[in-house]
Amino acid sequence: MDAGEELRGLDNNHLYALHALLVERTVTGAAARLERTQPTLSAALARLRRLFGDELLTRVGNHYRLTPFAEQLLPLVSVAVAAVERVFAARSQFDPAGSDRVFTVVSSDYGISVAGARLVALLSERAPGTAVRFRPVTPETLNRPPEFARTVDGVFMPRGYLDLPRTRDLYRDRWVCITSADNPAIGSELTMADLSRLPWVSTFDDPLGRGSAWRQMELLGVVPRVCATADSFLAMPYLVRNTGGIAMMQHRVAKSVAAALGIRTLELPFDAVPLVEAFWWHPIHDTDAGHAWFRAVLGEVAAQLN
């Protein structure tokens, strides 16, 4: 059978089977994910192997891993599945009161803590059947923005990280340093020498994921001595409290937790670039009536925060 004949026999079930197999990396897991039988998924895998001329999954010890070709295929398949789901979920009009749509937003815990709660409150009031699924920021978010953005409704991310043609500013913030309230190693003001001398708690191993002020600090010649790293801004106060160190944090969050968690905020000893948090989305969503309504609600969130 040639490739054309093979393709004519494929449908969305094969696309979903391929996605499940690549994500779960086992026939058993894929069958459970799709609520189908293992023989059905085994037959689908055999057919997909013939179609692509690749094993897709190979056994290593007692588990399976993706072939190099399958690793390249996975993000394309994820985009295709998301596109199919959006096609069949699309409606010419959007009724907030009767909708059960789930909006997917990629965000750090910082974006969730500042804008997320207000967004959920407004959605609960205007469209009680809807929900928001927050997904964490990953290297894929930063390194593949156009392709990745097709699979979600949008991203909460400060300006300077993404390059997408559609964006709406939500609010402004500034960077401060935090440390334990009783840290004896710091005086009333933070100095440039302190930045090099004290241990740091950092967010994200990937330099692209760190704050603009952090990158600015390094350009000024400071080489931070990092003692701990966590992919969470809200973890920073807990980590600095007992380390004698410092961390960089957004002022809106730092001021809300300082007293309760026994930390104090300190102004940075250099003129740090301000932070502008924005909502980013792919143009594919422009004509989606539900997405347009969602963006309008975000405009109300922005008005509240500013």
HELIX and SHEET records of a PDB file:
HELIX    1   1 ALA A    3  ARG A    8  1                                   6    
HELIX    2   2 ASN A   12  GLU A   24  1                                  13    
HELIX    3   3 VAL A   27  LEU A   34  1                                   8    
HELIX    4   4 GLN A   38  PHE A   52  1                                  15    
HELIX    5   5 PRO A   68  ALA A   89  1                                  22    
HELIX    6   6 PRO A   96  GLY A   98  5                                   3    
HELIX    7   7 ASP A  109  GLY A  111  1                                   3    
HELIX    8   8 ILE A  112  GLY A  116  3                                   5    
HELIX    9   9 ALA A  117  ARG A  126  1                                  10    
HELIX   10  10 PRO A  139  ASN A  143  1                                   5    
HELIX   11  11 PRO A  145  ALA A  149  1                                   5    
HELIX   12  12 MET A  192  ARG A  197  1                                   6    
HELIX   13  13 PRO A  207  GLY A  209  5                                   3    
HELIX   14  14 SER A  212  LEU A  219  1                                   8    
HELIX   15  15 MET A  236  ARG A  241  1                                   6    
HELIX   16  16 HIS A  251  LEU A  261  1                                  11    
HELIX   17  17 PRO A  283  HIS A  285  5                                   3    
HELIX   18  18 ALA A  289  LEU A  305  1                                  17    
SHEET    1   A 2 LEU A  57  VAL A  60  0                                        
SHEET    2   A 2 HIS A  63  LEU A  66 -1                                        
SHEET    1   B 5 ALA A 131  ARG A 135  0                                        
SHEET    2   B 5 VAL A 102  VAL A 106  1                                        
SHEET    3   B 5 GLY A 154  PRO A 158  1                                        
SHEET    4   B 5 LEU A 275  TRP A 281 -1                                        
SHEET    5   B 5 ARG A 166  ASP A 173 -1                                        
SHEET    1   C 5 ARG A 225  THR A 229  0                                        
SHEET    2   C 5 PRO A 199  SER A 202  1                                        
SHEET    3   C 5 ILE A 246  GLN A 250  1                                        
SHEET    4   C 5 TRP A 175  SER A 180 -1                                        
SHEET    5   C 5 ILE A 263  LEU A 266 -1                                        
END                                                                             
